[in-house]
Amino acid sequence: MANSDPDLAPDTVVVSAGRPAREHDAPANPPLVLSTTFHETRAPEPGDRIYGRMSNPSWDPFEEALGRLEGAALPALVFSSGLGAAAAALSLVPAGGTVIMPRHAYAGSVSLATAEAAAGRFTLRTVDIADTEAVLREIDALPGSPAGMLWLESPTNPMLEVAETARLAGAARAAGALVVTDNTFNTPLLSRPLETGADVVLHSVTKYLSGHSDVVLGALATSNPALRERLLAHRTLHGAVAGPFEVWLALRGLRTLAVRMERAQANAAELAARLTGHPAVDRVRFPGLPQDPGHERAKAQLSGFGAIVCIEPAGGLEAAEALVGAVRLWLPATSLGGVESLIERRRRQPGEPATVPESLVRLSVGIENVEDLWADLENALKASQRLS
Ligand SMILES: *Cc1c(COP(=O)(O)O)cnc(C)c1O
């Protein structure tokens, strides 16, 4: 691959990484290869392409680019979805070990770990990840061998709790546990967990990395060759492989990640400030607000506050439903991280835990004009107060 200069800034790497070699008449962008099988003119050797469940030339450029963005020594691995990647990551937990997971981690990750724990694979302990002392107590209580895994997600989804990630990762590693960090909300532009103690970084590429709400895809990155071998073997044997077109689209989306994040974050910060103290809003959660409980940690640990804002409208569940029903520009839909702004009352999703307030509305702020977003939201807030 071309352009692997290690000194380039991340907002350059998203544009330059994973391009074909600079040869006369070579394409400027990687071609889309749909073939499921590859010419075999001799007996296959390790590293050969062989078959489409084992490798595909259209995975390589994205895997190279994401590995570099995360500061990994090795290319990332793409999976058919974020949860496919999560299943591979959880496969690293030794039988009989313990998984410590934020109770407000992505609900699908918690459901998957709960199911595996119920099947007897490991013990699951869910924690308030912002409560450092409580998490350290759980880490201290890990059995010596096999220890298990600390799962980090910070800020959490949708409660936006911020963990002391480096401290917790250090303690977990000292206890012999693996550390997996779900970096979906931050993207590698805001946080590079491998540099602060994570063994494996997970992405739902479905969200910011691809960025247009038209691809379901996941990825894992690690600098540890033995772990990467095991994750690759899991992908090949369990078959949660990505379609070449999805990965091609994700790389196309990745090219604009830096400008999308910049705009979405600026919009989110502006809307969070305007929502704070608004008579139709009881509570705003956004780590960028100085009064937010996660603000100081987020400021110290992240290069930006992200573009997810959660609000609890005055008037509870009915007001939240009315708000979501009254928007005209914002899209009432689940998911996040696309160019378009999405609004969702999270407890509509059956997997969401009861500790998430019934009235909590998650805003995935997109890249539209902020005045248009505000006008629509303010009108809908007014309507929510009349109807509730
Ligand atoms: C969406 C999401 C996932 C799951 O990814 P899929 O691509 O939907 O399988 C995992 N973690 C976080 C934080 C997410 O937002």
The ligand as an ORCA input file, in Angstrom:
! r2SCAN-3c Opt
* xyz 0 1
  C     -24.103     -0.111     17.197
  C     -23.075     -0.394     18.232
  C     -22.538     -1.684     18.381
  C     -23.002     -2.860     17.540
  O     -22.605     -2.728     16.217
  P     -23.458     -3.322     14.968
  O     -22.668     -2.856     13.805
  O     -24.831     -2.758     15.065
  O     -23.466     -4.806     15.129
  C     -21.559     -1.865     19.341
  N     -21.155     -0.850     20.140
  C     -21.657      0.386     20.034
  C     -21.168      1.452     20.938
  C     -22.637      0.664     19.084
  O     -23.156      1.896     19.004
*
